[in-house]
Amino acid sequence: MTKREIVGKPSSSEKVMDFILPELTPTGYHTFKVVKNVAKRLWIKGVSKTIVAFLGLNFLFPLHAFPEANRLKHFPSKVELDDIVHVPTGIKVQFSDLNPFFDCARILYVGEIHANMAAHQVQLKVLKACFEKFGERLAIGMEMFTSPYQPVLDLWVAGKIDEKKFLEDVRWDKEWGYDYNLYRDILDFAREKKIPVIALNAPKDLLKMVREKGLKYLSYKERNLLPEIDTDVFFHKVYLRKAIGEHADVATDFERYHDIQSLWDEYMAQTITDYLSSLEGKDKKFLAFAGNGHIIYDLGIPKRAFRRDPSPYYTIYTAEFQAGRPTADEALFSPEIPLEPADFIWAIAVTKEHKKRIYLGIQLQTTGDNRLVIQEIVPKSPAEKAGLMVGDIVVTVDDKEMKSVMDLIHYLQTKQFGDICYVKINREGTMISYPITLFEIERE
C-alpha cells in the first residue's frame, strides 16, 4: 500500500509535484513545498506576479534550507557523556525531568547501538524508572526476538526455564548473535519483576521471502502473510540511502534493502499496536527497545505504529559523542532531512570494539541423552572446510566434553580467529578427530 493509498486521492497540486519531484533532491523537495505555499499566499493576496516569478527562480537553484551547521547551532555547543538533550528546544534536562513525558506517553521508544553497553544501561535505567512508576502496567518490546519465540519469552519471564535453556530455545547466537551480556541485566530485571517481554521482530522465513523476491513480486497469498507496508515514506528512503552509502549502487539492490527495512519496521509497529489493543495490553505502558535506525526521525517504527494507533509517544536516541560532539557515524542533523532526529538525545561514550563471535558453522540438536547432533552446516564455514557432516555427533572439543550447545558456544569464545581446535565426532560409531581452523564466516 502506498502513502497516497493511505492518505487518500492526490490533489491536482500533488499531481504537478509528481511531474517535478523525480528530478529533485530531498532538500529541493522541501524547498519546493515552502516556495509553493508562499507563492500561493502571495497570489491570493494580489501581490505582483513578478515577485512570485522571482521566488520561483530562487527555487530553481539548489538551496539548503536546513544546513547541518545551522541546525547544530540550536544544539548545545558542548555535550558531556550522559547529558540528555531535549531536541525541540536544545535544552539539557535531568533524568528526573523525563517523568512527565513518561506519564504522557503510551509508547516510549529507547534506541540502541547494539554493541554498545552504555546504550543498554540507558534502556535499563529507563526500564527501572518506568517500573517504579507503573508497576504491572508496564510491558517491554524487544527487536532482538522474532515472534515465533514468544512462548519461550513467556516461560523466561514466568521463571519456568533457566538462562541456559532460554538461550538455547531462542537460538540467541543463531538468531541475534550479539553478546548476551549486553542484554542480560534487562532480561533479568524483566524476569525478576514479571514484566511481559514481547518479541517484536518478523519471522526469518518472511524476511527470506522478501529478500529473495522483493515486495513487488510476491504472490497474493504471500503478500497476505505480511502486515500493511508503506514503501513510500520519502525521507525514510533518503535516510536509508545515506545509511548504506556506497554499498548499494544498483537501484534493484536498494529497492530490496528498502523492502526489508520497511518490513522490519511495519512488522514491529504492527506487533506493538496489536499488543496494546489486546486484552492483556490494553491498559499497559509500552517500552520499545530497538536499534537507533528504527526510531530516528520517527520514520521507522514510530511513524508506522502511529498510523495504526495515534497514541502519544516519545523517542530517546542514544548517540555516541566524542569531545562534546556527535561522532561522524551519527546521522543526527542531516541537511537532507529537515526533521528532528528524536525527542531526546542521550549522549553515551563510544563503544570499544567488541570481539566478533566465533562459530564452527554448525546447527546442533540436543538429544535426550545430551548428545549434540549436527543438523545443518553453514556453507563456507570452518566446519564445512574441515569435513564435518550432517548427522555427526560432537563429542569433545580440545578434549573437553560438550554436553550442551551453550557449552560449545562459551568455549569457542575463549578462542581467536586463526586458532586450531580439535573436534572429536562420532560418525556412525566411528570416532574421528578433525583439526578445525577458526575463521570469520561471511554472512549475508
N, C-alpha and C positions, 0 to 999 in steps of 0.2 A: 504494500500500500504506500503510495507516495504522499508527500506532505500535502499536496493540493487535494488529494482524496480525503485526507483527514480534516482539513480546514474548510473545504468547500470549493465551489466553482471559481476559477480565476476571473478577476475583473479585467476590463479592457486594458487598463494600465499595466496589469501583470502580463498580459499578452504582449504588449510592447516591450516590456522588460525581458521577456523570453527571447525576443529577437536580438536584443542588445547584449544581454548578460554573458552569453558564452565567450565573448571576447574580453570580458572584464576581469581584472584581478579582484581578490577579496576586498582590498581597500577601495578599488574603483566601484565595486558594488555598493559599499556603504556610502561613498561619496555621492553616487548616483541617487540613492534614496534621499539624502539630505538635500541635494540640489533640486530634485523633483518636487519635494514638499515646499521648499522655499519658493520656487518658481510658480507653483500652483497658487500659493497665497498672494504673491505679488500680482499675478494675473487677475485674480479675483478682485483685488483692491484697486485695479486700474492703473498700476504703475507701468511706466513706459516699457514697451516690448524691447527696447534697446537694452535695458537693464537685465531683462530676462535672457536676452541673447548673450550678454556679457557673462552672466553666470553659467550659461551653457558652454561657452568657450573655455571657462575655467575648469569645467567638469571634464573636458576632453583631455586635459593634461593630468598625468598621474599625480594625485595628491595623497599625502599620508596624514589623514585627519587625526590619527592616533599613533604618532611615532613613539617608539619604545622609550626614548629618553624623556619625553614629556610625561608619559604615564608614570614613570618611576619617580617623577617629582612629587607625585601625590602620595608616594610611599615613604615611610621613614628613611632618612638618609643613612641611619645606622641601625642594624637589627642584630641583637645578641641571640645566642642559642637559647631556645625555649621561650623566646618572645612570641606573643600571639598578636597578630595584626588584624584589625577589623578592616577588610579591604575597601568597602564603600567609602569609609572616612579616612583611611590611612592612619588611624589611631591605634596605638598599642593598648591592649587590655590585659587584665589579670585573669587567671583561670576562673576565679570566683565570679567574674563579670559575665561568664557564659551561662550562668544558672537561668536567667530569664529566657535565654534563647532555647535552652533545653526544655523549659516549661512550654514554650510556644510551639515547638516543632513536634510533628508526629513522627517524622523520619529525620535522623541525624546521620549524615554520611561522613565517615572519617577515612580519608585516603591514606595510602601507604606506599612506600618504596619497599618492595617485597623483601629485599635482602638487608634492609636497614633496621637494626634492633631498636633504634631510637623512635622510629615511626610506630612500631608495635607497642612501645612503652607509652606513647601518646594515646593510642587506642585503649590500652589498659586503664590509663588514668581517667579517660572519659567514661569507660565502662563502669568503673568503680563509683564515680560521681553520680552517674545515672542510676545505678542500682541503689545507691543511698537515698536518692530522691523518689524513685518509682517502684523499687522492690519487685514484686512479682508481676508488675505491669510492664516489664521490660523483656524484649526479645532481641537476639543478635542474628544478623545475616552475614555469611562469610563467602566471599568469592572462591575461596580455596577448595570448597567442596561442591561436587556436582550432585544434582538431585537424586540419582539412584542410591546415594549413600545416606539419605536422610534417616532411614531406620537405624543405622549404626550410630549416627549422632545422637539420636534419641536414647539409645542404650547407654552411651557415654555419659550424657547429662544425668540420666537416672542412676548412675553409679553401678550399672549391671555388668560392665566389662572393664578390664584394666587397660592401662595405656598400651601395653604390648599388643593385646588383642585389637584394640581400637585402631592402631596404626596399620596393622595387617589387614583389617577388614575394610578400611577406607583406601587401602593401597596408596598410602601417603607418598611414598617415594616414587611410585609409578605415575600417580595422578597429578601431584603438585610438585614435589621434588625439592623445594626449599627446606633448609634446616628446620626441623620441627622445634628446636629450642627457641626459634623466633616467635612461635605461636603458643608455646606450652603454657605460659602464665595466663593468657586469655582463656584458653580452653579449660585449664584447671579451675579458674575462678568461676566460669560458667557452670562447671560440674559441681563445685562447692556450694554455689548459691541456687542451683537448679534453674538456671536461666535457659530458656529454649534457644538452641542454635539452629539456624535454618540454612540448609545448603542452597546457595543462590544460583550456582552456575549450571550451564546447559550440559546434558549428557554428551560424552565424547562421540557417540555414533551420529548425533545430529551435526556436530562440528565437522566430522569427517565427510558427511554427506554434502554439506555446503562447501567445504574446502575442495572437494573433487568436482562438483558440478557448478557451483555458484548459484545464487538465488534465482537468477533469470531462467535457468534450465531445469529447475525442479518440476516434477510432475505435480498434478493437482493433489494427489494423495500424499506426496512428500511434503508439499507446502503446508498441508493441514497439520503436520506434526509440529510446526513452528508457531511461535507467537506472532502477533501482528508486528511487522517490521517496517519501520520508516527508514528508507535509504536515501531520503532527500533532505537531510539536515545539512544545510550548506556549510556552516562553519565547522561542523564535525569533519567534513571532508577536508577542509583547509587544515585543521589541526592534525589529522592523520597523515596528510601529505608532508607536513613539517616534521612529524614524529618519525616517519620512516626515511625521510631524506632521500638519499640516492639509492636506497635498497629496493625500490620498486619503480624502475623507469618505464617499464612496459605497462600500458594502460590496463590490459587484462589482469596483470598481477595486482595492480592497485585495486581494481574492482573486486577481485576475490578477497583481498585483505580487508577492504571496507565491508564486504558482506559478512565476514567472520566477526569483525568488531561490532557491527550492528546487531548480529545475532546474540553475541555475548551480552551486550547492554540491554537489549529488549528482553532476553530471557530472564536476566536478573531483575529487571524492572517488573516483569510480569510475576515473578516469584514473590517479590515484596508485596505488591498490591493484592495478590491472591491471598497471601497470609494475613494481611491486615483486614481483609474483608471476610475472613473465615471466622467461625465460632471461637476458635482458640485465640485468634489475634485481634479481634475487633476492638478491644479496649487497650491494646498494647502500644507502648512507645517502641520504636524500631531503630536499632543501631546497625548501620550497614558498613561493613569493613571490606574495602576493595582497593585495587590499585589506583593510584592518583589519576591515571589516564582514563579511568571510567567515571570520574567525577569532575575533572577540570572543566571550567566554563559551563558547568551544568549540562553539557551536551550529551553525555553518555547515559548513565542510569537515571540521574535526577530528572532530566527533561522527559524521558520516556515513561518514568513512573508517574510524573505529574500529569502527563497526557491521559493516563488511565485513571488516576485518582488525585485531584488537585488538593491534596493535604499539605499543610505548611511543612517546610523542611529547611535545614541549613547544611552547609558543607564546610568541612575543615580539611584543608590541604596541607599535608606535611611536606615541607620543602627543605632541601639541603642548602645550607648557607655557608659561605666562607668569607672571612674578612668583612662581615656585615652585609654582604650582598648575596642574592641567589646565585647558585653556580650556573655555568653555561648550559648545563643539561636541563635546567628548569625552563619551561616554556610559559612563564607566568604572565608576561606582558607582551605577547606577540603583537607587532604592529598590524598584522593582517587580521587579527581577531579583536574587534572593539568591544569585548565583553570582560566582565570581572572574572578572574580565574576561580574564585571561591568566595564564600562569605568571610572566612577566616583563613589566614596562613599561619601555620605554626612552624617556626624555624627550628630545624634539627641539624645535628652535625653530619658531615659527610661520612658515609659508612666506610669502614675499612673493607677492602676487597675480600669477599667470602670465598673460601676454598670451594672449588667446584666438586660436586658429588661424584664419587667413583662407583661405577657399576661393572658387573661382569657382562650384563646384557642378557639376562635370563629372567623369565617369568616362572615363578615356582608355585606349586600347590603342596600344602602340608597334609599328609595323610593322617589317619587316626593314630598310627604308631610313630608320629613325629618324623616321618621320612620326607625329605624335600625333593619332589619330583619335578623335573623341568617340563613345563607345559609349552613354552614358547621361547624362541631365541631371536634376539634383535639382530636384524641384518647389519653387517659391517661392525659387529661388536667384538670385544675381546673373546667372548665365549665362542662365537661363530668361527673366528680366526683360529682358535686353538683346537677346534674339532669337537666340542661338546654337541650332544644330540638331544632332541626331544625324547623324553622317556628316561633319560639318565637320572640317577638318584645321587644328589650331592651328599657325600658322607663327611668329609673333612676339608678344611682349607688351611694349609700350612700346619697340618697335623692337629688342628683344633676342631673339635666336633661341632657340627652345626645342627642344632635341634629346632631352629625356627628361622623364618625369613629375616626377622629382626636381628638375630644373631649374626647372620651373614652381612646384612647391611651395616651394622655397627662395626663389625670387624674391618670391612673394606674401607671405612672412613679413617682407619689408622694408617692406611697405605698412601702412596704418592703415585701420580702418573709416571709410568716408566718402570715401576716396581714389577717384579715377577712373583706371583703367588702360585702355590701348588694345590690344585683342586683334585681331590680323590673322588671318583664317582663309581657307582655300582651300575654296570650296564649288563642287564640280564644275568646277574650272578657273578660277573667278572669284575674285579676291582682294577681300575685304571687310574693312574695319576697323570694329570695334564699340567705342564707349566704354562701359565697364562700371563702374558704381558699386559699390564693395565694401561689403557689409553682413553682419551676422551671420546665418547660416542657422538657422532654427528647426529643432531636431532633436527626435526622439521621446524 
